Amino acid sequence: MKHLEDRLERFETLTAECELIAKLATDSSKREFYLKLGEQYRQLAVDIRQAIATTAAA
C-alpha cells in the first residue's frame, strides 16, 4: 500500500509541475503539451486513488 501512496504523491507533484510550466510557457505548443501531460498525470493519480480505495476495502 505504501508503494501506491508514494506513486499517488509523485503523480500529484508531476501534475502540479506541469500546470506551473504550462502557465509560464510563452510558446503555445509547449503550453498545450504541458497541459495535456498534466491531464495524463492527473488521470493516473485518479486511477491510483481508486486502487488504494479498492485495496483498503479488501
CNS distance restraints for C-alpha pairs under 8 A (distance, minus, plus):
assign (resid   1 and name CA) (resid   5 and name CA) 6.40 0.50 0.50
assign (resid   1 and name CA) (resid  52 and name CA) 6.98 0.50 0.50
assign (resid   1 and name CA) (resid  55 and name CA) 7.66 0.50 0.50
assign (resid   2 and name CA) (resid   6 and name CA) 6.11 0.50 0.50
assign (resid   3 and name CA) (resid   7 and name CA) 6.24 0.50 0.50
assign (resid   4 and name CA) (resid   8 and name CA) 6.11 0.50 0.50
assign (resid   4 and name CA) (resid  48 and name CA) 6.57 0.50 0.50
assign (resid   4 and name CA) (resid  51 and name CA) 7.88 0.50 0.50
assign (resid   4 and name CA) (resid  52 and name CA) 6.70 0.50 0.50
assign (resid   5 and name CA) (resid   9 and name CA) 6.24 0.50 0.50
assign (resid   5 and name CA) (resid  48 and name CA) 7.95 0.50 0.50
assign (resid   5 and name CA) (resid  52 and name CA) 7.56 0.50 0.50
assign (resid   6 and name CA) (resid  10 and name CA) 6.24 0.50 0.50
assign (resid   7 and name CA) (resid  11 and name CA) 6.17 0.50 0.50
assign (resid   7 and name CA) (resid  45 and name CA) 7.94 0.50 0.50
assign (resid   7 and name CA) (resid  48 and name CA) 7.49 0.50 0.50
assign (resid   8 and name CA) (resid  12 and name CA) 6.17 0.50 0.50
assign (resid   8 and name CA) (resid  45 and name CA) 5.35 0.50 0.50
assign (resid   8 and name CA) (resid  48 and name CA) 5.97 0.50 0.50
assign (resid   8 and name CA) (resid  49 and name CA) 7.01 0.50 0.50
assign (resid   9 and name CA) (resid  13 and name CA) 6.17 0.50 0.50
assign (resid  10 and name CA) (resid  14 and name CA) 6.16 0.50 0.50
assign (resid  11 and name CA) (resid  15 and name CA) 6.06 0.50 0.50
assign (resid  11 and name CA) (resid  41 and name CA) 5.47 0.50 0.50
assign (resid  11 and name CA) (resid  42 and name CA) 6.83 0.50 0.50
assign (resid  11 and name CA) (resid  44 and name CA) 6.79 0.50 0.50
assign (resid  11 and name CA) (resid  45 and name CA) 5.55 0.50 0.50
assign (resid  12 and name CA) (resid  16 and name CA) 6.33 0.50 0.50
assign (resid  12 and name CA) (resid  41 and name CA) 7.15 0.50 0.50
assign (resid  12 and name CA) (resid  42 and name CA) 6.70 0.50 0.50
assign (resid  12 and name CA) (resid  45 and name CA) 6.32 0.50 0.50
assign (resid  13 and name CA) (resid  17 and name CA) 6.19 0.50 0.50
assign (resid  14 and name CA) (resid  18 and name CA) 6.09 0.50 0.50
assign (resid  14 and name CA) (resid  38 and name CA) 7.05 0.50 0.50
assign (resid  14 and name CA) (resid  41 and name CA) 6.64 0.50 0.50
assign (resid  15 and name CA) (resid  19 and name CA) 6.25 0.50 0.50
assign (resid  15 and name CA) (resid  37 and name CA) 7.75 0.50 0.50
assign (resid  15 and name CA) (resid  38 and name CA) 4.53 0.50 0.50
assign (resid  15 and name CA) (resid  39 and name CA) 7.11 0.50 0.50
assign (resid  15 and name CA) (resid  41 and name CA) 5.43 0.50 0.50
assign (resid  15 and name CA) (resid  42 and name CA) 5.84 0.50 0.50
assign (resid  16 and name CA) (resid  20 and name CA) 6.21 0.50 0.50
assign (resid  16 and name CA) (resid  38 and name CA) 7.31 0.50 0.50
assign (resid  17 and name CA) (resid  21 and name CA) 6.17 0.50 0.50
assign (resid  17 and name CA) (resid  38 and name CA) 7.89 0.50 0.50
assign (resid  18 and name CA) (resid  22 and name CA) 6.03 0.50 0.50
assign (resid  18 and name CA) (resid  34 and name CA) 5.23 0.50 0.50
assign (resid  18 and name CA) (resid  35 and name CA) 6.57 0.50 0.50
assign (resid  18 and name CA) (resid  37 and name CA) 6.79 0.50 0.50
assign (resid  18 and name CA) (resid  38 and name CA) 5.09 0.50 0.50
assign (resid  19 and name CA) (resid  23 and name CA) 6.24 0.50 0.50
assign (resid  19 and name CA) (resid  34 and name CA) 6.73 0.50 0.50
assign (resid  19 and name CA) (resid  35 and name CA) 6.15 0.50 0.50
assign (resid  19 and name CA) (resid  38 and name CA) 6.15 0.50 0.50
assign (resid  20 and name CA) (resid  24 and name CA) 6.31 0.50 0.50
assign (resid  21 and name CA) (resid  25 and name CA) 5.93 0.50 0.50
assign (resid  21 and name CA) (resid  31 and name CA) 7.42 0.50 0.50
assign (resid  21 and name CA) (resid  34 and name CA) 6.76 0.50 0.50
assign (resid  22 and name CA) (resid  30 and name CA) 7.11 0.50 0.50
assign (resid  22 and name CA) (resid  31 and name CA) 4.40 0.50 0.50
assign (resid  22 and name CA) (resid  32 and name CA) 7.12 0.50 0.50
assign (resid  22 and name CA) (resid  33 and name CA) 7.88 0.50 0.50
assign (resid  22 and name CA) (resid  34 and name CA) 5.29 0.50 0.50
assign (resid  22 and name CA) (resid  35 and name CA) 5.94 0.50 0.50
assign (resid  23 and name CA) (resid  31 and name CA) 7.05 0.50 0.50
assign (resid  24 and name CA) (resid  31 and name CA) 7.98 0.50 0.50
assign (resid  25 and name CA) (resid  30 and name CA) 6.48 0.50 0.50
assign (resid  25 and name CA) (resid  31 and name CA) 5.38 0.50 0.50
assign (resid  26 and name CA) (resid  30 and name CA) 7.83 0.50 0.50
assign (resid  26 and name CA) (resid  31 and name CA) 7.25 0.50 0.50
assign (resid  27 and name CA) (resid  31 and name CA) 6.18 0.50 0.50
assign (resid  28 and name CA) (resid  32 and name CA) 6.11 0.50 0.50
assign (resid  29 and name CA) (resid  33 and name CA) 6.13 0.50 0.50
assign (resid  30 and name CA) (resid  34 and name CA) 6.19 0.50 0.50
assign (resid  31 and name CA) (resid  35 and name CA) 6.19 0.50 0.50
assign (resid  32 and name CA) (resid  36 and name CA) 6.19 0.50 0.50
assign (resid  33 and name CA) (resid  37 and name CA) 6.11 0.50 0.50
assign (resid  34 and name CA) (resid  38 and name CA) 5.90 0.50 0.50
assign (resid  35 and name CA) (resid  39 and name CA) 6.28 0.50 0.50
assign (resid  36 and name CA) (resid  40 and name CA) 6.35 0.50 0.50
assign (resid  37 and name CA) (resid  41 and name CA) 6.36 0.50 0.50
assign (resid  38 and name CA) (resid  42 and name CA) 6.07 0.50 0.50
assign (resid  39 and name CA) (resid  43 and name CA) 6.19 0.50 0.50
assign (resid  40 and name CA) (resid  44 and name CA) 6.30 0.50 0.50
assign (resid  41 and name CA) (resid  45 and name CA) 6.22 0.50 0.50
assign (resid  42 and name CA) (resid  46 and name CA) 6.35 0.50 0.50
assign (resid  43 and name CA) (resid  47 and name CA) 6.22 0.50 0.50
assign (resid  44 and name CA) (resid  48 and name CA) 6.16 0.50 0.50
assign (resid  45 and name CA) (resid  49 and name CA) 6.15 0.50 0.50
assign (resid  46 and name CA) (resid  50 and name CA) 6.32 0.50 0.50
assign (resid  47 and name CA) (resid  51 and name CA) 6.28 0.50 0.50
assign (resid  48 and name CA) (resid  52 and name CA) 6.14 0.50 0.50
assign (resid  49 and name CA) (resid  53 and name CA) 6.18 0.50 0.50
assign (resid  50 and name CA) (resid  54 and name CA) 6.08 0.50 0.50
assign (resid  51 and name CA) (resid  55 and name CA) 6.05 0.50 0.50
assign (resid  52 and name CA) (resid  56 and name CA) 6.01 0.50 0.50
assign (resid  53 and name CA) (resid  57 and name CA) 6.09 0.50 0.50
assign (resid  54 and name CA) (resid  58 and name CA) 6.32 0.50 0.50
